[in-house]
Amino acid sequence: MNKRMLVTRNDKLTVGSEDFRGHRETETGYVFESVDRSTKQVHYSFEEFEALLSKPDVVFEPGYFLVGQTNARINAGLETIGSMKPELRERIAWRYLWVTVAMHLVSNAGMNKTDRSIAEFMPKMEAHVNELARAARRKWKAPRAGRTNVLRDPPCSKTLRTWLKRYEQGDYSYLALVPHTHRSGNRNDRFCLSSVRLLGDCVSAYLTRQRLSKKQVAKHCKSRFEEVNAAREAEGKPALRVPSRRAVERAIQRLDPYFTYVQRHGVEAANREFALYETGLSASYPMERVEVDEWKVDIISVLAARGALDHLSDEELAKLERGRRWLYLAIDCATRCVVGMRLAAVPNCEDAYALLSDITRDKTDLATAAGCQSTWHHFGGLGVVCTDNGAAFVDDLFSTSILEAHGHPETPPGGLPHLRGRVERIFGTFGTTLMPHLAGRTFSNTMERGDYPSEKLASLTDDALMQILTLYVVDVYHNTPHRGLGGETPNNCWNRLVKEKGVVPKLAETTRRRAFGQRRRRKVTGCGVEILGIDYACPALQEFFLHSHESEVEIRFSLEDLGWILVHIEGEWHPAHALQSCFEGVTYEDWSEAALALRLKYKTEGQLHEHVVADALSKIIEINAKEQSRFGTALAAQTSAGLNRARDDLFVGLTIIPDRGKDLNLPPEPDLFGHIIPSAEAQDCQGIQTSENLLENNPQQSGRSGDWSFDDDK
């Protein structure tokens, strides 16, 4: 079946360095036209377009060419929320919350966009916004008297009206809420042109083989300015402003690091200092509105995974802890299809954040592993994501991730339950149609429960409970006539609306990783950046290492594919590929299993070649494909704490040697720290920097370019 998406003329598609605009839809796919007004047009079938969005050099931005959104980007001077500073992101999220609350009251409570009406509803809006802010800061802790809460002052009526107007004129883009003051400040040079030129001449004294110190250059600069001012005074001209010592030092710090090192130490020394390494390869239609909520499951279960119980006796099983789990669930409002589920021990932001990623991907692999006969193909891009004021949903990471994925977070104020009633009703459906068939149910209240021994009858483990929920949703609920759909099943409604109107376009993989990927900061070295024991590099990282005064970059990566990651450099995201090509398409689960197997097999050896790793990965992937029949294998999820533990358990003391290193004439290393791959310019040099020197220069760096190790605690 063709997967039709809702593509319009206002959408922008970027393939490599070419920009295209949606032109029209055909019976088999989409036609895009070049943005540069040339006659070039490209046609993608439905299948080709969906596959295209998975590539790292492809970006799809819905609504990019809307006039309001274009003006909002120009006025903000920004492209995405991911390129903003954290403080600015928090301010935008706060303004967005005020605007959405006001719009709800205008639509549902009779508020008008006048100062008098806004002032009348201001206490109600402020109470709702502050309630969400306190919940976000409390982080699931119980309220406690006397706890300090720092809350922002509310906007006045005129300011809120201005925000509403800008938001509507910006075609409901969050960029319209960027404060104009974020670029404020005097960034002009405080010296006249003659002073700047003279200062530049003085600073050039730092760029010599004499290697003068900054203090010496500052003294020389002061003497030079005094000489020039004496001459100008004799000519009747005004004196130039003399720069301070700190001004001279700032001018020196702005010099290009690589060029400065070349001038002071020579080309060969600069190439050794900045050694470069081999880089890698350069609600009327589905998903328009999704409701998300959390539910304490009406079942007391065994708080353990199924595999952990295989060798326990009856007495040991009886002593295991029992309790109730929480379920995070997302439902598509147009079709009533469940588009994501996550089981959690306690309410938390990590599982809510991971649920957003599940919403935007095909979950048929989970359905197959659970034994379902139907597919779980219900997914797409994000439209409006509606939640309540739970602590996980008011977290800034949750909201900004939705905005980064071109979605719109919505948190209606209390007292309007009908605005998120669909997700509430499905929990009621679970309680009345599924829970009566399971042992250990808790019932809706103690009177209804009576003397039913819920704890004694509890026998379901976490993965068994999730498997049951998946079977029920995919095979039963999706294929049962729904009263809210006029007797049509959710599955049929989804398929019909996809053919008639299309679904919100699937997220480009670059956008999906930016929004929902694992987030880390990494130190940039000559071999790029390292994560999970794998080196990643790209030309942008090479330039950053040579010419930037900073040492760390922010990265995003997916545990579903370790072949490439995204790095944030100077406001833009760049794909960086793994130096070891064997990781293309490899998941974290496969990689960790292979690392464990290799560690056991080669425990006496400190170095392994890439082809050994590739062979192990191939075998692990083949075995894992067979194991997908076990639901617990497919359900395995990773947390930050789990990744940190794996770092210490699996990857200490192991080294991977790239096979292509033979073609690059890598220098032999007697230790376990791997090989340094010099740049073309540095290969002629005899003094290639060793890994020992790297460690001396970076004593805090726990990972090395050749190690298999985790460094996720930064």
N, C-alpha and C positions, 0 to 999 in steps of 0.2 A: 504494500500500500504506500502511495506517495505521501510523504510528510509535508503537507502544505503549511507555510508560515505566512504571517501577516506582514508583507513587505510593501512599503509605500514609496512614493516619490520623494519623501522627506528623509529617507534613510540613507546613510553613507556606508559604503563598503570600501575598505582599504586593503588591497592585495599587494604586499611588498611596498613599493613606493608610489603605486598608482591609486588614485581615488576615483570611486565610481558612485553614481547616484541611481537609486531605483527608478526604472523607466516604466515598465509595465510587466504584467504577469501573463504568461501563456498557459496553455493547457498542460504543458509538461514541466514548466519551471519559471524562471525569472530572467528578465532582460535588464541589464544595467548599462548606463551610458557614462562616458568619461566626464569628469568634472571640469576639465580644461576646455570644454565646449568643442572638442574635436568630434569627428563623426564616428569615433570608435565606440562600438557596442559589444558587450559580451553576454552570452546566454549560458545559464547554468540550469540543469535539471534539478528537480527537488532533491534527488539523492546527491548530486554533485555539490549543491549549495550547502547541504547539511555537512558533508564531508569537508568542504572548504573551511567551514567555521572552526574546525579542529586544528588547523595549522597555526604555528606560532607567529607567522608574519601576516596574519589576517585579523582585521578589526572590523566589527560591525556595530554601528552606532545608530539606533532608532531615533527618528525625529531630529537628526542633526541639522537638517536644512530648514527647519521651521524658523520663520523670521524672528519670533520671540526668543527662541533658544540661541540663535546666532547673535542677536543683540546682547543677550545675557552673557555669553562667552566673551564678547568684545569688551563689555563694560567691566567684567570681572578680571579680565586678563589671565584667565585660567581655562583649562580644557576639562579637567576632571577633578573630583574631590580627592582622589588619591595623590595628586601633586601638591596638595595644600599642607601647611604646617598643622600639627595636632591641635594647637589652640584655635586656629581658624576653623578646623573641622568641627570642633565642639561648639563654637559660636553659631555656625550654620545649622548644625543639628538642633540647637536650642531655638533658633529663629524658625526653622522648619516646623518644629513642634507647635509653636505659637500659631503659625499660619494655618496648619491643619486643624487645630482645635477651633480656631475662629471660623474656618470654612464649614466645619461640622455644625457649629451653632447657627450659622447663617442658613444652612440647608435644613436643619432639623429642629431648631429651637426658636426660630423667629427673630434672630438678631439681625439688625440692619447694619450696613457699612457707614454708619454715621457716628460722630464722636459721642453723642448722647447714648445711643444704643450700645456702643462698644463699652463705654464707661459703666453701664448698667450690668453688663455681663462680665466685666473685668475680674471681679472677685472669684467667679466660678472658673474662669479660664486660668487665673493665677493658681488657684487651689489645685487644679488638675495638673498643670505643668510642674508645680513644686512637689506634688505627690510622686510623679514619675522621677523627678530629680533625686528625691530622698530615697526612693526604692533603688535607683541605680547606685547610689553611694553606699547604701546599706549592704548590698551584695548578699542577699538572702539571710542576713542576720536578723534576729528578732528585734523589734523596736525596743528601745531602752530610754528611760527618762533621763534627760540631761545631756544626751548625745548631741554634739555640735554638728550643725549642718550649715554649710555656706551656700546660700541660694542667690541667684541673680535677681536684680531688681526688674520688675515687669516693664514692658514698654508703655508709653502713654498711648492714648487713643489715636493721635495723629501718626505716630510712628508705626503702629500696627496697621493702620490704613495704608500707609506707604508700602509696607512689606507686602500686604495683600495685593495692592495694585501692581507692584513690580513682579510678583510671582505670577499673576494672571497674564500680564503683558509679556512675560518671558516664557509663555506656553508651558507653565508649570514646571520649569526647570529650577532645581535647587541653586544653580549658579546665579539666578536672579537675586538670591538672598545674601550673596557675598557682600560684606560691608565695603563701601567705597574707601574706607580709611585703611584697608589692609595694605595699601601701597603708599600710605602717607609718609611724610618725613622728607627732609631736605637731603637728597642724594647728589646734589651738585657739588662740584669741587669748591672748596672754600678759598682757593687761591686763584689769582688772575692767570691769564694765559702765559704771561712772561714768567711768573713765579713757577708755574707748572713745568715750563720748558727748562728753567734753570735747575729745578729740583730733579728733573729727569737726568740732566747732565751730571749732577752730583751723585745720584744713585748709581750711575753707570760705573763709578769707581768701585762698587761692590762686585762688579762682574769682571774681575781681573784675576790673574794667577797669583797676585800678591795676597789675595784672600783677606782683605781688610775686614775687621769686625764691624758690626752694625754701629757700635758706639763710635768707632773711628770715622766711619762714613758720616755720621751725624755731626761730628766736630768739623770735618772738612766742609760739609754743607753749610754750617753756620758761618765759617770763615769766608766762604765763597760769596754768600749773600751779603755779608758786611762789606766786602770789596765792591760788589756791584752797586749796592746802595750808596756808597761813598761817591762812586762815579756818577750815579744818577742825580745825587744831590748837587754835585758840581754843575750839572747840566740843567738844573732847575726842575727836574722830574720828581714825582713822588716816590718815596721808598717802597720797595717790595716787602710784602709780609714775610717775615722769617719763619720757616717751619720749625716746629719743636722737634726734639729728639724722637718723641713717639710718632710724630707725623712721618719722619724719615723712615722709621722702622716699619710702619704700616705700608709705605710705598715699596720697601724691599720685600715684604711678605707677599705683595701682589704680583711679584715677578714669577714667571713660569718656572716651576721646580726643575724640570729637566734641562731647560736652556741655561738656568743659573748654574747648575752643577757642571755643565759642559764648560762654561766660561771660567769657572773657578778651579776645576780639577781635570778637564780634558774629556775628549769624547770616549776613550776607552774606559776611563773610570766611571763616567756617567752610564755607559752601557752595562757595566758590572753592577752599579748601584740600582739601576732601573732595569734589571734583567727581565726580558720578556720571554714568555713561554708559548708553546704552541697553542693557538686558540682553537675553539671548536668551530663548527659550522656557523659561516656567517648566518465584563461579566455577561458581555454578549458573545464573547468568543473565548476559547480556552486560554487560560493564564492571564486574562485581563485583570482579574481580582482573585487573590489567594488569601484565605484566612488561616492563621496559625495560632495554636493554643497548646497548653500543657494540661495533662490530666493524670491524676493519681489513680492508677489502674485498680479496679475493684477485685483484685486477686492478691492473696498472700502467696508468695512464691519463695522458692529456695534461692537465696542471694548468692548464686554461684553459676559458673558455666557448666554445661552438660558434661564435657569431657573431664572435668575435675572430679566427678562423682563416680567414675568407672570402677575404681578400686577401693571404695570405702565400704565398710561393713554397715549393717543395719543400725548398730548402735552409734557409729560415727555419723551416719546420715541424720539420725534423730537429733544430734547435737548442733547441726548446721544452723546458722542464723537465717531467720525467715522475716519477710517484710513485704512492703508494697513498693513497686517501681513506679516511675513517672514516664508518661508517654508524650513525646512531642509529635504533633501531627499537623499536616498542612492539607487543605482541601481546596480544590478549584471551584469557585462559586458558580460558574456558568454551567458546568457539567456534573458537579458533585463528586468528581473523581478525587480520590486521595492521591496526592502528588508527592508525598514524603512522610515517613515515620521514623522516629528514633526513640529507643528505650534508654532511660537514664536512671541512675541510682538516686539522684537528688536533682532538683531544679538547678540548672547551671547554664552559663552563656555558651560554653564550648559545644554542647549538643545542639542548642538552638542555632548556633552559627553553622554547624555541620549540616543541619537540616536544610538550610538555604542552598547549600551545594547539592544536596540530594534532589531538591525540587527542580534543579536545572539540568538533570541528567537522566538518561534512560536507566530504569531500575529492573529491567528484565532479567539481569543476571541474578539479582536477589530472589525474584519470583521463581526462576528455574531451580535455584538451590533449595528453595523452600518446598519444592514439589508442586508448584502451581501448574495448571494446564493452560491458563491464560497468560498473556504477556503484561508487563507493567510498563507500557510505553508512554505513559502520561507525563510529559515534561515540556518545558519550553523556557523562554526568557521570562523575566519578571515584569509584571505590571504593578498593580497596587498590592502591597502586602499588609494585611490588616491584623493587628494583634491587640491584646489587652495590655494592662500596665504591669505585667509580670517583670520581675527584676531582670530576667534573661533578655526580654524584648526591649527594655528601655536602655540597655547598655549601648554606649556610643558605637562600639564595634559592630553590633547587629544592625543598627540604623545606617551607618556609613557604608557598610558592605552592600546593602540593598541599593543605596544611591549609586555606588560605584558600578553596580550591575544594571544600571538604567531603570531601576525600579523606583517605587514611591512608598516608603514606610508610612503607615497610618495607624495612629493609636487614638481611637475615639474616646472622649471623656466618659466617665461612669454615668450610669443612668440611661444609656442608649444600647441595651443588649441586642436589639434587633439588627444593629449594624455589623455584628459578628455572630449571628445566630446559627449559621450553617455548620460551623465547626463544633459548636456546643451540641447541636442535635445529633451529630454522628457519635459523640461520646455516649449520648443517651441510647443510641442504637446498639452500640457495643454492650451496654449494660443490660439491655432487655433481650437481645437475640444471641449474643455470644457467651457472655459470662455464666448464664445458667447451665451451660454444658461443661464448665470447667470446675475442677475441685479446688477448694480453698477460696471461693468467692466471699466477699465481705458484705454484700448487700448494701442498700442505700442508707440504712440507719440501723441502730441496735435493736429496735423493736422488730423490724422485719427480719433481722438476722436471728433473733431468738437464741436458742442454745446450739446453733450450728457450729461445729468445731473447726473453724477456718484454719487455725494454725496447725492442728493435727493432720488435716487433710492436704496441706500444702505440699505439692510434689513437683511443680513445674519449675525448671531452671530458666535462667535469663534467655538463652538462645531458643529453648523450647517455647517459651511464651511469645517471643518475637516471631518465631516460625508460624505459630498458630494465628497470630494477628495478621501476618502477611498472607497466609492461605485464605483467611476470612475476607480480607479486603480485596485481594486480586481475583479470587475465584467466585466468592459468594456476593459480597457487597457490590462490586462493579457490574455484576451480571444479574442483579435483582431489580425488578421494576421499582422506580423511585416515585413516590407520590409528588414530590416537589418538581419532578420533570414531566408530569402528566402521564405517568405510567411507563415512560421510556427508561431503559437502564442507563446508568452513568457511562458505561463503555460505549453503547450505541450513540449516546448524545455526544460524547467526545469525537467519535469518528465522523458523525454527521456535520458537526460544527467545523471540524478541521477542513472538510471538503468544501463547505459553503463559505466560510469566512477566513479560515486560516488560524494558526496559533501564533502567539507572540514569538518572534524569531528566537531560535536557539542562540545562546550566548556564544560569541567567539571564544575559543579556548584562552586567548590572551586576556580577555575581559574576565572570564570565569576565574582564572588564576589570580588576577589582581584583586578580585572581590572576595573570593572564598579560599584562596590558597593558604598554605602554612606560611606564617610571617616570621622572619628572622632578620637580624642585621649581621653582616659578615665583613671581616677585614679583607681588603683587596691586596693581593700579593702579585708577584710576577706571573703566577699561573692562574690568575683570576680569583674566584671565590670557591670555598669548599663547603659542602653540606652533605651530611650522611656519608662522609668518607669519599665523596666523588668531587672531582674538580670540574668547574664550569668556567667557560671563557667566551669572550666576544670582542670585536674591535672597540666597542664603547668602553669596556673594562680596561682594555689596553691603554686607551687615551686617558682614562681616569687615573690609572696608576702612574702614568708618566707626568701628567700635568696638573693634577688636582692636589690641593692642600689638605683635603680630607683623606681619611684612611678607611672608612667603612661605608657600605652601601646597604640599602634595604632590599631584601629579596622576597619573592613569592615563589612557592613551588607546590606541586601536587604530588601526593603519595600514590596517585594512580598512574603516573608516568614520570620516571626519573630521568628521561632523556634530555629534558631542557627545563630551564627555570627563567624567571623574569628578574631583572635587576633595575633598580631605580637610580638614574644618573641625571642630574641637572634637570629635574622636572619631567623626564620622559622614562618610559619603561622599554627595556631592550631585552630580547630573548638571548639567553646564553646557553650553549649546548655543552653536554658532557664531553670531556676530552676522551674518555673511554667509550667508544661507539657501542659497546655491548649493552649499554644501559638504555638504548632506544626502546621505548614502549614497556619497560620493566617497571612493575609496581614495587612499592616498599615491602609488601609482604613477601614477594618472590626474592627480593634482594636480601632481606634479613634471613630468610630460610637458607639461601645459598651461602651467605656469610657464615652461618652456624655450621653448615655441612662442611665448608672448606676449612673452618677452624678445627673441626674434629679430625678431618682427614690429614691436614698438613700442620698439625699442632707443633711439630718440631721445626718447621720452616718459617722464616720471617718474611720471605718474599714470594709472590705469586705473579705469574705472567697473565696478561689480559685474556689470552685464549683459554687458560684454565678457568678463569671466572666465567667466561662466555659459555663454556661447556656446562659448568655447574648450573648456570642460570637456565639454560635450555632444558636440562633435566628437571629442575625444580618447577619450571612453568608447565611442563608436560604432566608432572605428578599433580600439581595444583589444579590443572584442568579436570583431572579425574576426581579430585577431592571436592570439586564444586557441588557434588551431590550431597555433601554434608553441609547443612545450613550454617553451622557454627563457623566453618571456614570462610564462607562468603560474608558473614556478618562481622568478622573481626574488625575492630575500629582502633585507631591509634590516637593517643592523647600526648600532650607535651611531656607529661611526666613519664609516660611509657617510652617515648623516644629518648629521653634522657637516660633512663635505665638501660636501654639497649646500647647506648653509646658505651657505657662502662662494661657491659657484659660481652659484647660481640667484637668490637673493632679496635681494641687496644693491642698494639704491637704487630699489626698486619700491614703489609705494603703491597700495592698493586703496581705492576710495571706495564705501561702501555706497549702493545706489540709494535706499534708504529715508531716507537723510540729507536728501533734498529735503523730505520731509514734516516733518522735525524742525527746519527753519530753521537748518541748520548754518552757523556763521560761516565765511566763505571763508578759506583758508589759502594764502599765497603760496609756501610751501615744499613739500617732499616728505614731510612727516611726518604727513599725514592729517588727519582731523577729530576734534575732541572733541565728544562728544554729552552735553550737560549733563542733569542730572536735572530733574524737573518743578519742584522747589523752586528750582533754580539758574537756570532759564531766564529768570526775571524779573530776574536780576542782570545788570549790564552788564559786570562784570569776569570774563569766562570765562577760565579758565586755558588758556594756549596750550601747544602741544607743546614749544616752546623752554623754558618754565618747567619742564615735566615733566622735561626732560633735565637742567636745572640741578639740580633736586631729586634726581635719580636718576642721577648721572654714571656709575654702573656698569651701567646698564640698556642693553644693546646693541640690544634689539628695541624697536619702537615700535608703538603701537596700529594705525597704518595701514600699516606696512611688511609686505612679503612677505619675511620673513627667518627663519632658524633661530636658535635660542638653546639648543642642546642640550648645551652643554659645561658646564652648571652641575651 
